[in-house]
């Protein structure tokens, strides 16, 4: 393994990366070093970062986490551009498809360390192979129905896979939320821990996986995610087209 950190580790303003000697890469989403606010810049950077992570064979296991006492709860809608305009939505679709497809197609195990509430892009965490969540975690989908658009960017698929079809539909339609303890009972979360134990436990699990032969862990990841990879490839394009249609309609709704 190379002793020098790759350039992409510090190439993205709101993505912090560090890697242990055994090949466990921790990717931490943040804003100015504090809890993450999801922005247009993050939307652009994350799929690019995931591509570079996947191409780097020195990465054997990925740990995905947020910053501080929350995974992600805030979104800067204005920074995403005017989503009622087709040209802007075209970029959103391209980036949105890539981030989820690249995440589920990463040829390495993914451990999510959910460090508190995840009300924006909870699918990033719930798509991980192993999810360790703080006992303070609440999952929901705040942005879509609040903005008045269909949740078609892959969260609908991730929630169905993690929670079950009927429960996912109920929570989506009612804009409901669920706790880490509920998610554990439903099989969406593997372990629930106090906040201070979440990241160390995720890294412990990752280090154990990193001791195994790399071809084994690479192809375990590929094997275990075949269904979800196929569903993302089939469903996100249509889902985001319908999301874009509802976004375009916002410009015609009476104020």
C-alpha positions in Angstrom: 0.0 0.0 0.0 1.2 3.5 -0.8 2.5 5.5 2.2 1.4 8.8 0.7 -2.2 9.8 0.8 -3.8 10.1 -2.7 -4.6 13.6 -4.0 -8.3 12.9 -4.0 -8.3 12.6 -0.2 -8.2 16.4 0.1 -9.8 17.3 -3.3 -13.3 17.8 -2.0 -14.3 20.6 0.3 -17.0 18.7 2.2 -15.6 15.2 2.2 -12.9 14.2 4.6 -11.0 11.0 4.0 -8.5 9.0 6.0 -7.1 5.5 5.6 -5.5 3.0 8.0 -2.5 0.9 7.0 -4.8 -2.1 6.6 -6.9 -0.3 3.9 -9.9 0.9 5.9 -11.0 4.2 4.3 -13.2 6.5 6.4 -15.3 8.9 4.4 -16.8 11.7 6.6 -19.3 14.1 5.2 -19.1 17.6 6.7 -19.6 21.3 6.2 -16.7 23.5 7.3 -15.6 20.7 9.7 -19.0 20.6 11.4 -22.3 18.7 10.8 -23.1 18.3 7.1 -25.5 20.5 5.1 -26.2 18.9 1.8 -25.5 21.3 -1.0 -25.1 21.4 -4.8 -21.4 21.1 -4.3 -21.8 17.9 -2.3 -24.2 16.6 -5.0 -21.5 17.1 -7.6 -18.5 16.0 -5.5 -19.8 12.7 -4.0 -20.1 10.7 -7.2 -16.7 11.9 -8.3 -15.2 10.9 -5.0 -16.8 7.5 -5.1 -15.4 6.9 -8.5 -11.9 7.6 -7.2 -12.4 5.5 -4.1 -13.5 2.6 -6.2 -10.6 2.8 -8.6 -8.0 2.8 -5.7 -7.1 -0.8 -4.9 -5.5 0.3 -1.6 -9.1 0.8 -0.3 -10.2 -2.5 1.1 -13.3 -1.4 3.2 -15.2 1.8 3.3 -16.6 3.4 6.5 -19.2 6.1 5.7 -20.2 8.6 8.4 -21.3 12.1 9.1 -19.9 14.7 11.5 -20.7 15.6 15.1 -24.1 14.5 16.5 -25.9 14.0 13.2 -25.4 12.1 10.0 -27.2 14.7 7.8 -30.3 16.8 8.6 -29.9 20.0 6.6 -30.1 20.8 2.9 -29.4 24.0 1.0 -32.1 23.8 -1.7 -31.0 27.0 -3.5 -27.5 25.7 -4.1 -29.0 22.8 -6.2 -30.1 25.4 -8.8 -33.5 25.9 -10.3 -34.9 22.4 -10.4 -37.9 23.6 -12.5 -35.5 24.0 -15.5 -34.8 20.9 -17.6 -31.1 21.8 -18.2 -30.5 22.1 -14.4 -32.5 18.9 -13.7 -30.4 17.1 -16.4 -27.3 17.7 -14.3 -29.1 16.6 -11.2 -30.2 13.4 -12.8 -26.7 12.6 -14.0 -25.1 13.2 -10.6 -27.9 11.5 -8.7 -27.8 8.4 -10.8 -24.0 8.1 -10.5 -23.8 8.6 -6.7 -26.1 5.7 -5.9 -25.0 3.4 -8.7 -21.3 4.0 -7.7 -22.1 3.4 -4.1 -23.9 0.1 -4.6 -21.3 -1.0 -7.1 -18.2 -0.3 -5.0 -16.1 -3.5 -5.0 -15.5 -3.4 -1.2 -17.6 -3.8 1.9 -19.3 -0.7 3.2 -19.9 0.0 6.9 -22.2 2.9 7.8 -21.5 4.7 11.1 -24.8 6.7 11.5 -23.8 9.3 14.1 -27.3 10.6 14.8 -30.3 11.8 12.8 -30.4 11.1 9.1 -33.2 13.1 7.6 -31.4 14.0 4.4 -30.2 11.3 2.1 -30.6 8.5 4.6 -30.3 6.1 1.7 -26.6 6.7 1.7 -26.4 5.0 5.1 -29.1 2.4 4.6 -27.4 1.0 1.4 -24.4 0.0 3.4 -23.7 -3.7 3.9 -23.6 -3.2 7.7 -25.3 -0.2 9.4 -24.2 0.8 12.9 -26.4 3.6 14.3 -26.4 5.8 17.3 -29.3 5.4 19.7 -30.1 9.1 18.9 -30.6 8.3 15.2 -33.9 9.1 13.6 -34.3 8.3 9.9 -36.7 10.2 7.6 -37.0 11.9 4.2 -37.4 15.5 5.0 -36.6 17.2 1.6 -38.8 15.6 -1.1 -42.4 16.1 0.2 -41.4 19.3 1.9 -40.2 20.7 -1.5 -43.3 19.2 -3.2 -41.4 16.6 -5.4 -41.5 12.9 -5.8 -38.8 11.0 -4.0 -37.5 9.3 -7.1 -33.7 9.6 -6.7 -33.2 6.1 -5.3 -34.3 6.6 -1.8 -37.5 4.9 -2.7 -35.5 1.8 -3.7 -33.2 1.9 -0.7 -36.1 2.2 1.8 -38.0 -0.7 0.1 -34.9 -2.9 0.3 -34.1 -2.0 3.9 -37.6 -1.7 5.4 -40.0 -3.7 3.2 -42.4 -2.5 0.5 -45.5 -1.7 2.6 -43.7 -0.1 5.5 -41.7 2.0 3.0 -44.8 3.2 1.2 -46.5 4.1 4.5 -43.5 6.1 5.7 -43.1 7.8 2.4 -46.7 8.8 2.0 -47.0 10.1 5.5 -43.5 11.6 5.6 -42.9 9.5 8.6 -39.8 8.9 10.6 -38.3 5.8 12.4 -35.8 5.4 15.1 -32.6 3.4 15.1 -34.3 0.9 17.5 -37.2 0.4 15.1 -34.8 0.1 12.2 -32.9 -2.6 14.1 -36.1 -4.5 14.7 -37.0 -4.3 11.0 -33.6 -5.5 9.9 -32.4 -2.2 8.4 -29.8 -1.6 11.1 -27.3 -4.2 12.4 -26.4 -2.6 15.7 -27.5 0.3 17.8 -24.9 1.9 20.1 -24.3 5.1 22.1 -23.1 7.9 19.9 -19.5 7.7 21.1 -19.3 4.0 20.3 -20.7 4.2 16.7 -17.6 5.1 14.7 -15.1 3.0 16.7 -17.5 0.0 16.3 -17.9 0.5 12.6 -14.1 0.8 12.2 -13.6 -2.3 14.3 -15.9 -4.3 12.0 -14.1 -2.8 9.0 -10.7 -3.7 10.3 -11.8 -7.3 10.8 -13.0 -7.4 7.2 -9.8 -5.9 6.0 -7.8 -8.8 7.3 -9.5 -11.1 4.8 -8.2 -11.7 1.3 -9.0 -8.7 -0.9 -10.5 -10.8 -3.7 -12.8 -12.4 -1.2 -14.1 -9.1 0.2 -14.3 -7.5 -3.2 -16.5 -10.2 -4.6 -18.5 -10.7 -1.5 -19.5 -7.0 -2.0 -20.4 -7.7 -5.6 -22.3 -10.8 -4.8 -24.3 -9.4 -2.0 -25.4 -6.3 -3.8 -26.4 -7.8 -7.2 -30.1 -7.2 -6.5 -29.8 -3.7 -5.2 -27.4 -2.7 -8.1 -29.9 -4.0 -10.6 -32.8 -2.2 -9.0 -30.9 1.1 -8.9 -29.9 0.7 -12.6 -33.6 0.0 -13.5 -35.4 2.4 -11.2 -33.5 5.6 -10.7 -33.7 6.9 -14.2 -37.5 6.7 -14.2 -37.8 7.8 -10.6 -35.8 10.9 -11.3 -37.7 11.7 -14.5 -40.9 11.7 -12.5 -39.3 13.7 -9.7 -38.2 16.2 -12.4 -41.7 16.4 -13.7 -43.1 17.3 -10.3 -40.2 19.8 -9.9 -41.1 21.5 -13.2 -44.7 21.8 -12.1 -43.6 23.9 -9.1 -43.2 26.8 -11.5 -46.8 26.6 -12.5 -48.4 26.3 -9.1 -50.2 29.3 -7.7 -48.4 31.1 -5.0 
